[in-house]
């Protein structure tokens, strides 16, 4: 029986559910425009990007060249090392032929620093290539020193451990401004504390103009501080030009300009370039403007009214002038022609990181939490009570949401592997339909440089620090929206408040603290009943050391969410969103003591993958509750169809079908894959099965080891917290469900959508010509499940 509740009225529909394990995966259900008000644009798009091209040839070819190679020393003592005793190790070629190669190696658990002496002339290079092997997850960075003082460096690059070497590229564009050689190259390795080996160090050079997107190619995102905007590069050596049709009365041209920090002249007294803009209509009307370059690394926005140009083509030109001896560079971003109109459609997607489904007042789950603004929003539309996400980790979950492709098939299962540029994203679909596309995120690792999720967005805010609270990211969004009044927008807002560390501002840090009066007993720190592995070791970086700590962290977690709720009020009250389409959901949930996991989203229990989902749109049913099982991966398709946009070619189905009477029955299980592919789950009707794909720890503070092939089965109808593993007494059922899950895992797309640390194909090919393979090279996708598993658990299911 599937239940639908509209307001306080509950209506039951009998559904004949045949339990069969031969069910296929869910497919798209076609367009449902007749069930939702279309918000499509007029035939003539109201916001149009303007393409630019160089006015003359002659730019340097963007070829990567090797300037120098730093040889591996004969003696380890020739390089100064900190963290452990270094040694020289011989590595034999994998092919078995050729001479062995010396590598500089270090072991031990401490962070490691290597000082490489030499004379490094900055004017001869601007990229450092480091070939390195790391056995565990590490953060690798470099910097150049003179007389022990750091002069320039590059941001760190996160690496997963691997048995083979990986090549990292560290950009140091400002090296060109240092005529005096550096005397030391410092390599820092921090993180997992495993063995490392440096195979090769090379100094490379590329034309400085190639550090910005080539105007002969499609525009790309350019970062100035924490603000990314889609644009191209302008050089003082060649101008850019384009043309466009004059907009209707009231229309205007808008663009942004600025210089990324690595490409700026750092000296305050250095002459700053000037940007010149020219507009010439076919009627002869002209507009000429000049703009001094801002000294800070920030975007400056410009709006040029186009009154007086009527039904004519307008020629647009940009040139950059500078008195400096160096080639001057400027980023031109978000160049668009706007035709504002009242009631421009707006689509808003909010993702609340680490937000459990039951931590909303509207959920009715008897959790002591106040979320009045989210509750009011839920009354505006559809509240999906039983929505599961596809994974328990942030970047892969958002990538699945934005592409409607399961992590099984993207093969992106960590926060370090970016999405390929060839992927088809939700933002790209909206952009193609004439929407301006804006993103404001609250975590650095969701930025385009790491996640690849910026593709399709015209602007993207991502913090330069690891995380910020929703107050800041919503302020960034409000700033963006001020440039798009009367313009159709698709907005993605990501908030990070509910993620650890739980540290709500006052007074929310004290709002639920009275809960400590109801202290937990020491037994509450044990693994849940039905699991006989024994007590956990409560050491989670100081977060949980006692039963009282668990209650305190729960109170702080709720305080974070209530603070977030007050900030979301600012968004819900923006007039264009009051009249637009809004979806609110989460990337994954959180464990606060469940299964011995504290303040972490490890595992594929419902606490980690059951997420909130609320959708409201013009003329949507009000306070409509849907208890049918749904998958978050279909939210993108739903938003496209609600907006009246052709969604052909975009995967998924329209979730609005669940407002029909009778509603469609669930035709297939819901599947999930965990971070790093450690386990997978199947959820069907009341059954929840988890299969461990490799030997791994359970996560959080619990010292629990799962064996490859180990299987868990729970009955959510009688045990919603998955406290009692009932596999043994239901082995035949578990066998059948497990077989269905294994078959699903075996049907994974072998190509994947995971990119490399750079997705620049030209750069990758040039590196290959120099003999380097980039870190994170996808190569062959490893199957998630080994059909030849021969553990005791696997033999039980043969």
C-alpha positions in Angstrom: 0.0 0.0 0.0 1.4 3.4 -1.0 0.3 6.4 1.1 -0.2 10.0 -0.1 -1.1 12.7 2.4 -2.4 16.0 1.3 -2.4 18.3 4.3 -3.9 16.3 7.1 -5.9 14.0 4.9 -4.6 10.6 4.2 -5.6 8.7 1.0 -4.6 5.1 0.5 -4.2 3.4 -2.9 -3.9 -0.4 -3.1 -1.0 -1.3 -5.3 -0.3 -4.8 -6.4 3.4 -5.2 -5.7 4.9 -8.4 -7.0 8.1 -9.1 -5.2 10.5 -10.1 -8.0 14.2 -9.9 -8.2 14.2 -9.7 -12.0 13.1 -6.1 -11.9 15.1 -3.7 -14.1 16.4 -0.3 -13.2 14.2 2.8 -13.3 13.8 4.7 -16.6 12.5 8.1 -17.6 8.8 8.5 -17.6 8.5 11.1 -20.4 7.3 14.7 -20.2 4.6 15.8 -17.7 4.2 19.4 -18.7 0.5 19.0 -18.5 0.8 18.6 -14.7 3.0 21.6 -14.0 2.9 25.2 -15.3 5.5 25.7 -18.0 7.9 28.5 -17.4 9.6 28.4 -20.8 11.1 31.5 -22.4 9.8 33.4 -25.3 11.0 32.4 -28.8 13.7 35.0 -28.5 16.1 34.3 -25.7 16.2 37.1 -23.1 19.9 36.6 -22.2 22.5 35.9 -24.8 26.3 35.3 -24.4 28.5 37.2 -26.8 31.4 35.3 -28.3 34.7 37.0 -28.9 37.6 36.2 -31.2 41.1 37.7 -31.7 41.3 40.6 -34.2 44.7 39.4 -35.4 46.8 36.2 -35.3 50.2 36.0 -33.8 49.7 34.7 -30.3 52.2 32.2 -29.0 51.2 28.6 -29.4 50.3 27.3 -26.0 53.0 24.6 -26.0 54.4 23.2 -22.8 58.2 23.0 -22.9 60.7 21.6 -20.5 63.2 24.2 -19.3 65.2 22.1 -16.9 65.2 18.8 -15.1 66.4 18.4 -11.5 68.3 15.1 -11.2 67.6 12.7 -8.4 70.8 12.8 -6.2 73.2 9.9 -6.0 73.2 10.3 -2.2 70.1 11.0 -0.2 72.0 13.5 2.0 72.3 15.8 -1.0 68.7 16.8 -0.4 67.7 18.0 3.1 64.7 16.1 4.4 62.5 16.4 7.5 60.1 13.9 8.9 62.1 10.7 8.4 65.4 9.5 7.2 65.5 9.6 3.4 67.1 6.9 1.2 67.8 6.3 -2.5 65.9 3.4 -4.0 66.2 1.7 -7.4 62.9 1.2 -9.3 62.9 -1.3 -12.1 60.8 -0.6 -15.2 57.5 -2.4 -15.3 58.2 -3.9 -18.7 61.3 -5.7 -17.3 63.5 -4.0 -19.9 65.7 -0.9 -19.4 67.9 0.4 -16.6 66.6 0.8 -13.1 65.8 4.3 -12.0 66.8 6.0 -8.8 64.1 7.6 -6.7 64.3 9.7 -3.5 62.2 7.9 -0.9 61.0 8.5 2.7 58.9 6.4 5.0 57.4 6.9 8.5 54.2 8.5 9.7 55.2 12.1 10.2 54.6 14.9 7.6 57.5 15.1 5.2 59.5 18.1 3.8 62.2 17.9 1.2 64.5 20.9 0.4 66.1 20.6 -3.1 69.0 23.0 -3.5 69.8 24.7 -6.8 69.7 27.8 -8.9 66.1 28.2 -10.2 65.7 31.2 -12.5 62.1 32.2 -12.4 62.1 33.9 -15.8 62.8 30.5 -17.4 59.8 28.5 -16.1 56.3 28.9 -14.7 55.2 25.3 -14.0 56.8 22.6 -11.8 56.2 19.0 -12.7 56.6 16.5 -9.8 56.4 12.8 -10.4 55.7 11.1 -7.1 54.4 7.9 -5.5 52.3 8.1 -2.4 51.0 5.0 -0.6 48.3 6.8 1.4 46.1 9.8 0.9 48.4 12.9 1.0 48.4 16.6 0.3 51.4 17.7 -1.8 52.5 21.3 -2.2 55.7 23.2 -3.4 57.2 26.5 -2.8 60.5 28.3 -3.8 62.7 29.9 -1.2 65.6 32.3 -1.1 67.9 32.4 1.9 65.3 30.3 3.8 62.4 32.8 3.1 59.4 31.6 1.0 59.0 33.7 -2.1 56.3 32.0 -4.3 54.4 28.7 -4.2 51.3 26.9 -5.4 48.2 25.4 -3.7 48.3 21.9 -2.5 47.1 18.9 -4.5 45.2 16.1 -2.8 46.2 12.6 -3.9 44.8 9.1 -3.2 47.4 6.5 -2.4 48.5 4.4 -5.4 51.1 1.7 -6.2 52.3 3.7 -9.3 53.8 7.1 -9.7 51.6 10.2 -10.5 52.6 13.5 -12.1 51.5 16.7 -10.4 51.6 20.1 -12.1 52.2 23.1 -9.8 51.6 26.5 -11.5 53.9 29.4 -10.5 53.0 32.1 -13.0 54.5 34.9 -10.9 58.0 33.4 -11.2 58.4 35.5 -14.4 58.6 38.7 -12.2 61.6 37.4 -10.2 64.9 38.1 -11.9 67.0 36.7 -9.0 67.2 32.9 -8.9 65.6 31.0 -6.1 68.0 28.8 -4.2 65.7 26.1 -2.9 62.6 24.2 -4.1 60.6 22.9 -1.1 58.3 19.9 -1.4 55.8 19.3 1.4 53.8 16.1 1.8 51.2 16.0 4.6 48.3 13.6 5.3 48.3 9.8 5.5 51.9 9.5 6.7 52.8 6.6 4.4 55.9 6.0 2.2 56.6 8.5 -0.6 59.0 8.4 -3.5 60.1 11.3 -5.7 60.8 10.0 -9.2 61.4 13.2 -11.2 61.3 17.0 -10.8 61.1 19.2 -13.9 60.7 22.9 -14.6 58.3 23.6 -17.5 57.3 26.7 -19.3 54.2 27.7 -21.2 53.2 31.1 -22.7 51.8 33.3 -20.0 48.7 34.2 -22.1 47.7 30.5 -22.1 47.0 30.8 -18.3 43.6 32.3 -19.3 41.1 30.6 -21.6 41.9 31.0 -25.3 39.4 33.3 -27.0 39.6 31.0 -30.0 37.9 28.3 -27.9 34.7 28.2 -25.8 34.8 30.4 -22.6 35.7 28.7 -19.4 35.5 29.5 -15.7 38.2 31.9 -14.4 38.8 32.3 -10.7 39.5 35.7 -9.1 39.7 35.0 -5.4 36.6 33.0 -4.4 34.6 34.2 -7.4 34.6 32.2 -10.7 33.1 33.6 -13.9 32.9 32.2 -17.4 35.1 34.1 -19.7 38.2 34.4 -21.9 41.7 36.0 -21.7 42.6 39.3 -23.2 46.3 40.1 -23.8 47.9 43.5 -24.4 49.4 41.9 -27.6 46.1 41.4 -29.3 42.6 42.8 -29.1 39.3 40.9 -29.1 36.1 41.6 -31.1 32.6 40.3 -31.5 29.1 41.3 -32.6 25.5 41.0 -31.5 22.0 42.1 -32.4 20.8 45.1 -30.5 18.4 44.1 -27.8 14.9 45.5 -27.4 14.4 48.9 -25.6 15.7 48.6 -22.0 18.3 46.0 -22.9 22.0 46.3 -21.9 25.4 44.7 -22.3 27.1 43.4 -19.2 30.5 42.0 -18.5 33.1 41.6 -15.8 36.9 42.1 -15.9 39.8 41.6 -13.6 43.2 39.9 -13.2 43.8 36.6 -11.3 46.3 37.1 -8.5 49.1 34.9 -10.1 49.0 37.1 -13.3 49.0 40.5 -11.6 51.9 42.9 -11.2 52.6 42.5 -7.5 54.4 45.8 -7.0 52.1 48.6 -5.8 54.0 51.2 -7.9 53.9 49.1 -11.1 51.8 50.6 -13.9 48.4 49.0 -14.1 46.9 48.2 -17.5 43.8 49.9 -18.8 40.9 48.2 -20.5 39.2 49.9 -23.5 35.7 49.0 -24.8 34.2 50.1 -28.1 30.7 49.6 -29.4 29.7 50.6 -33.0 26.3 50.1 -34.5 25.5 49.7 -38.2 23.9 53.1 -38.0 27.2 54.7 -37.0 26.3 55.2 -33.3 29.3 54.7 -31.1 30.1 54.1 -27.4 33.7 54.2 -26.1 34.7 53.5 -22.5 37.9 53.0 -20.6 38.4 51.1 -17.3 41.5 51.1 -15.1 42.4 47.7 -13.9 41.4 47.1 -10.2 44.4 46.5 -8.0 42.9 43.7 -6.0 42.3 40.2 -7.4 38.6 40.7 -7.8 36.0 41.1 -10.6 34.6 44.5 -11.5 31.1 44.3 -13.1 30.1 46.7 -15.8 26.6 47.4 -17.3 26.3 49.4 -20.6 22.8 50.6 -21.5 22.1 50.1 -25.2 19.5 52.8 -25.7 19.6 54.3 -29.2 20.6 51.1 -30.9 17.5 49.6 -32.7 17.3 46.5 -34.8 20.9 46.7 -35.9 24.1 44.7 -35.4 26.6 46.1 -32.9 30.3 45.6 -33.2 32.0 45.1 -29.9 35.8 45.4 -29.3 38.1 45.1 -26.3 41.8 46.0 -26.1 44.3 46.2 -23.2 47.0 48.8 -22.9 50.0 48.8 -20.6 53.3 50.6 -20.1 54.9 47.6 -18.5 57.7 45.6 -20.1 55.7 42.5 -19.4 52.7 41.2 -21.4 49.6 42.4 -19.6 46.7 40.1 -19.2 43.0 40.6 -18.3 40.1 38.2 -17.8 36.9 39.1 -19.5 33.9 37.3 -17.9 30.2 36.7 -18.4 29.8 38.9 -21.5 26.1 39.0 -22.1 23.3 41.0 -23.7 20.2 41.2 -21.5 16.5 42.0 -22.3 15.0 42.3 -18.9 11.3 41.5 -18.5 9.0 41.2 -15.5 8.3 37.8 -14.1 11.5 36.2 -15.5 11.5 32.5 -14.5 13.7 31.4 -11.6 14.7 27.9 -10.7 16.5 27.3 -7.3 18.2 24.1 -6.2 19.3 24.1 -2.6 21.5 21.3 -1.3 22.1 21.1 2.5 25.3 19.1 3.2 25.0 16.3 5.7 21.4 17.0 6.5 19.4 14.0 7.9 15.9 13.5 6.6 14.5 13.4 10.1 16.0 16.7 11.1 13.2 18.9 9.8 10.2 19.9 11.9 8.0 19.0 9.0 9.3 15.4 9.0 7.2 14.6 12.0 9.8 12.2 13.3 9.7 13.5 16.8 13.2 15.0 16.7 13.4 18.1 18.9 14.4 20.6 16.2 13.1 24.0 15.1 13.0 24.7 11.3 10.1 27.0 10.9 11.1 28.4 7.5 11.8 25.1 5.9 8.5 23.8 7.4 6.7 26.8 5.9 8.4 26.1 2.6 7.2 22.4 2.8 3.6 23.6 3.1 4.0 25.4 -0.3 4.6 22.2 -2.2 5.5 18.5 -2.2 7.2 16.8 0.8 8.9 13.5 -0.2 9.1 11.5 3.0 11.2 8.6 1.6 13.9 9.9 -0.6 17.3 8.2 -0.9 20.5 9.6 -2.3 22.9 7.5 -4.4 26.0 7.7 -2.1 27.2 9.0 1.2 30.0 11.4 0.1 29.6 15.0 -1.0 31.2 15.5 -4.4 30.0 12.2 -5.9 26.5 12.8 -4.6 26.4 16.3 -6.2 27.8 15.0 -9.4 25.0 12.4 -9.5 22.5 15.1 -8.8 23.8 17.4 -11.5 24.1 14.6 -14.2 21.4 12.2 -13.2 24.0 9.4 -13.5 24.6 7.1 -10.6 28.1 7.0 -9.0 28.2 3.4 -10.1 28.5 4.7 -13.7 30.3 8.0 -13.1 33.0 6.0 -11.2 33.5 9.1 -9.1 33.5 7.9 -5.5 35.7 10.4 -3.6 36.0 14.2 -3.2 39.1 14.5 -5.3 38.2 13.2 -8.7 36.6 15.9 -10.9 33.8 15.4 -13.4 34.8 15.2 -17.0 34.1 18.2 -19.2 32.3 16.0 -21.7 29.5 15.2 -19.1 26.0 16.7 -19.7 25.0 18.7 -16.7 21.8 20.3 -15.4 23.4 23.7 -15.5 24.3 23.3 -19.2 20.7 22.4 -20.0 19.4 25.5 -18.4 22.1 27.6 -20.0 21.3 26.3 -23.4 17.6 27.3 -22.7 18.6 30.9 -22.2 19.0 31.0 -18.4 21.8 32.7 -16.6 23.3 30.0 -14.4 24.7 30.8 -10.9 26.2 28.7 -8.2 27.1 29.6 -4.6 28.8 26.8 -2.6 30.0 26.7 0.9 32.9 24.1 0.7 36.1 24.5 -1.2 36.2 21.0 -2.5 32.9 21.6 -4.4 34.6 24.4 -6.4 35.1 23.7 -10.1 38.9 23.2 -9.8 38.4 20.1 -7.7 34.9 18.8 -8.5 34.4 19.9 -12.1 30.9 21.0 -11.2 31.3 24.5 -12.5 30.6 23.4 -16.1 27.5 25.1 -17.4 27.6 27.8 -14.7 28.2 31.4 -15.7 29.3 32.3 -12.2 30.4 30.2 -9.2 31.2 31.3 -5.7 33.4 28.8 -3.8 35.4 29.7 -0.7 39.2 29.7 -0.7 39.0 28.3 2.9 37.8 24.7 3.5 34.2 25.8 4.4 32.0 28.8 5.3 28.6 29.0 6.9 25.4 29.8 5.0 25.4 33.4 6.0 28.4 34.0 3.7 27.3 31.8 0.7 23.8 33.3 0.7 25.4 36.8 0.7 27.4 35.8 -2.3 24.3 34.6 -4.0 22.4 37.9 -3.2 25.4 39.8 -4.7 25.2 37.7 -7.9 21.4 38.1 -8.2 21.7 41.9 -8.2 23.3 41.7 -11.7 20.5 39.5 -13.1 17.3 41.4 -12.3 14.7 40.7 -14.9 16.8 37.8 -16.3 15.9 34.1 -16.2 18.2 32.3 -13.7 19.0 28.8 -12.6 20.6 28.8 -9.2 22.4 26.2 -7.2 22.9 27.1 -3.5 25.0 24.7 -1.4 25.1 25.1 2.4 27.5 23.3 4.7 26.3 24.2 8.2 25.2 20.7 9.3 28.7 19.2 8.5 31.3 18.7 11.2 32.7 20.5 13.1 29.3 21.3 14.7 29.9 24.9 15.9 26.7 26.9 15.6 26.9 30.6 16.4 25.2 32.1 19.5 22.5 31.7 20.6 22.0 28.4 18.5 25.0 26.8 20.4 22.8 26.8 23.5 19.4 26.2 22.0 19.3 22.4 22.6 21.9 22.2 25.3 19.2 21.4 27.9 19.2 17.9 26.3 22.2 17.1 28.3 19.9 16.7 31.3 18.9 13.4 29.6 22.3 11.8 29.6 23.0 8.6 27.8 24.2 5.5 29.7 27.7 4.1 28.9 26.0 1.3 27.1 24.7 3.7 24.5 28.3 3.8 23.2 28.1 0.1 22.3 27.5 -1.2 18.9 23.7 -1.6 18.4 22.0 -4.8 19.5 22.2 -7.7 17.0 25.8 -6.9 16.2 28.2 -8.8 18.4 31.5 -7.1 17.5 31.7 -5.5 21.0 32.0 -1.9 22.2 33.4 0.9 20.1 36.4 3.0 20.9 35.0 6.5 21.3 37.9 8.6 19.9 36.7 10.9 17.1 39.2 13.7 17.1 37.9 14.8 20.4 34.3 15.1 19.3 33.1 12.1 21.2 34.7 10.8 24.4 31.7 10.0 26.6 28.0 9.4 26.4 27.4 13.0 27.4 29.5 14.1 24.4 27.2 12.3 22.1 24.2 14.2 23.4 26.2 17.5 23.2 27.1 16.8 19.6 23.5 16.0 18.7 22.5 19.3 20.3 25.1 21.2 18.3 24.1 19.5 15.1 20.5 20.6 15.6 21.7 24.1 16.5 23.6 24.3 13.1 20.4 23.3 11.3 18.2 25.8 13.1 20.8 28.5 12.3 20.7 27.4 8.7 16.9 27.6 8.7 17.1 31.3 9.8 19.5 32.0 6.9 17.4 30.2 4.3 14.6 32.7 5.2 16.6 35.3 3.3 16.4 33.1 0.2 12.8 32.1 0.5 11.7 35.8 0.8 13.4 36.9 -2.4 10.4 37.8 -4.6 11.6 35.9 -7.7 11.9 32.7 -5.7 8.6 33.1 -4.1 7.1 32.8 -7.6 9.6 30.3 -9.0 10.6 26.7 -8.8 12.5 25.5 -5.7 13.9 22.1 -4.7 15.5 21.5 -1.3 17.5 18.4 -0.6 20.8 17.1 0.9 23.8 15.2 -0.5 23.7 12.7 2.3 22.8 12.3 6.0 24.8 11.8 9.2 25.4 9.2 11.9 25.3 10.5 15.5 26.0 7.3 17.4 24.2 5.0 14.9 26.1 1.7 14.4 29.0 3.0 16.5 29.6 5.8 14.0 29.7 9.3 15.5 29.6 12.6 13.7 30.3 11.0 10.4 28.3 9.8 7.3 30.1 6.5 6.9 28.1 3.4 5.9 25.0 3.0 3.8 22.5 2.8 6.6 19.4 5.0 6.2 20.9 7.5 8.6 23.5 8.3 5.9 21.4 8.1 2.7 17.9 9.0 3.7 17.7 12.7 2.8 15.0 15.5 2.8 13.4 16.5 -0.5 10.9 19.3 -0.9 9.8 20.7 -4.3 7.5 23.7 -4.8 6.5 25.3 -8.0 3.8 27.6 -9.4 0.4 26.0 -8.9 1.9 23.0 -7.2 -0.3 21.1 -4.7 0.1 22.6 -1.2 1.3 20.6 1.8 1.3 17.4 -0.3 3.2 14.6 1.4 4.5 11.6 -0.6 5.6 8.5 1.2 6.4 6.5 -1.9 10.1 5.6 -2.3 11.9 8.0 -4.6 15.5 8.6 -5.7 17.2 12.0 -5.5 19.0 11.4 -8.8 15.7 12.3 -10.6 15.5 15.9 -9.2 17.4 17.4 -12.2 15.0 15.9 -14.8 12.0 17.1 -12.6 13.3 20.7 -12.5 13.9 20.8 -16.3 10.3 19.6 -17.0 8.8 21.9 -14.5 10.6 24.8 -16.2 9.2 23.7 -19.6 12.6 22.9 -21.0 13.1 20.0 -23.4 14.7 17.4 -21.2 15.3 14.9 -24.0 18.7 13.3 -23.6 18.9 14.1 -19.9 18.5 11.0 -17.8 16.0 10.4 -15.1 12.3 10.7 -14.6 9.8 13.4 -13.4 9.0 13.0 -9.7 5.9 15.0 -10.1 4.2 11.8 -11.4 3.9 10.9 -7.7 1.1 13.5 -7.4 -1.1 11.5 -9.7 -3.9 9.3 -8.4 -3.2 6.5 -8.3 0.5 7.0 -8.1 2.9 4.7 -10.1 4.3 1.8 -8.1 7.9 1.4 -7.3 9.3 -0.8 -10.1 12.8 -1.4 -8.9 15.0 -1.4 -5.9 17.0 1.7 -4.9 20.8 1.3 -5.1 23.7 3.2 -3.4 27.5 2.9 -3.5 29.6 4.3 -0.6 32.6 6.5 -0.6 35.7 4.8 -2.1 33.5 1.9 -3.3 33.7 0.2 0.1 30.1 -1.1 0.2 26.9 -1.0 -1.8 23.2 -1.2 -0.8 19.9 -2.3 -2.1 16.6 -1.0 -0.7 13.3 -2.5 -1.8 10.0 -2.3 0.0 10.9 -2.9 3.7 14.2 -4.6 3.0 17.6 -2.9 3.3 20.6 -5.0 2.3 24.3 -3.9 2.5 27.1 -5.8 0.7 30.7 -4.9 1.7 32.7 -4.8 -1.5 36.2 -4.9 0.1 37.7 -5.3 3.5 37.4 -2.0 5.4 36.8 -0.3 8.7 33.3 0.8 9.5 34.2 4.5 9.8 33.7 7.0 12.6 35.1 5.9 15.9 34.1 2.2 15.8 37.0 -0.2 15.4 34.9 -2.6 13.3 36.4 -4.5 10.3 34.1 -5.6 7.6 35.3 -8.5 5.4 34.9 -8.6 1.6 31.5 -10.1 0.8 30.1 -9.6 4.3 26.4 -8.9 4.1 23.8 -7.2 6.3 20.0 -7.4 6.1 17.5 -5.2 7.9 13.7 -5.0 8.0 12.9 -1.2 8.0 9.3 -1.8 8.8 10.1 -3.1 12.2 13.6 -1.8 12.6 13.9 1.6 10.9 17.3 2.3 12.6 18.8 -0.9 11.2 19.8 -2.0 14.7 19.3 -5.8 14.2 21.0 -7.6 11.4 18.4 -10.4 10.5 20.5 -12.0 7.7 20.9 -15.4 9.4 17.1 -16.0 9.9 16.3 -14.7 6.4 19.3 -16.1 4.5 17.3 -17.2 1.4 15.8 -13.7 1.0 19.3 -12.2 1.6 20.8 -14.5 -1.0 18.2 -13.3 -3.6 18.6 -9.6 -2.8 22.3 -9.9 -2.8 22.3 -11.6 -6.2 20.2 -8.7 -7.5 22.7 -6.2 -6.1 25.7 -8.0 -7.6 24.0 -8.1 -11.0 23.4 -4.4 -10.8 27.0 -3.7 -9.9 28.1 -5.8 -12.8 26.2 -3.6 -15.3 28.3 -0.5 -14.5 29.4 1.7 -17.4 33.0 0.8 -18.0 34.0 4.3 -19.2 33.0 6.5 -16.3 32.9 10.2 -16.1 35.9 10.8 -13.8 38.4 13.3 -15.0 42.1 14.1 -14.1 43.6 16.8 -12.0 43.4 18.8 -15.2 40.8 18.2 -17.9 42.7 20.3 -20.5 43.1 17.7 -23.3 45.8 19.8 -25.0 47.8 20.0 -21.8 47.4 16.3 -21.2 48.7 15.5 -24.7 51.6 17.8 -24.4 52.5 16.2 -21.0 52.3 12.8 -22.7 54.8 14.0 -25.4 57.1 14.9 -22.5 56.8 11.5 -21.1 54.4 12.3 -18.2 51.0 10.7 -17.3 48.8 12.9 -15.2 47.7 12.0 -11.7 44.3 10.6 -11.5 44.5 9.1 -15.1 41.2 7.2 -15.3 42.6 4.4 -17.3 40.5 1.3 -17.0 37.7 1.5 -14.5 38.1 -1.1 -11.8 34.9 -3.2 -11.2 33.2 -2.4 -7.9 32.7 -6.0 -7.2 35.1 -8.9 -7.7 33.0 -11.9 -9.0 35.9 -14.2 -8.0 35.8 -13.2 -4.3 36.8 -16.2 -2.3 36.4 -15.0 1.3 34.4 -17.1 3.7 31.4 -14.7 3.3 31.5 -15.1 -0.5 31.7 -18.8 -0.3 28.5 -18.8 1.8 26.6 -17.2 -1.1 27.9 -19.4 -3.9 
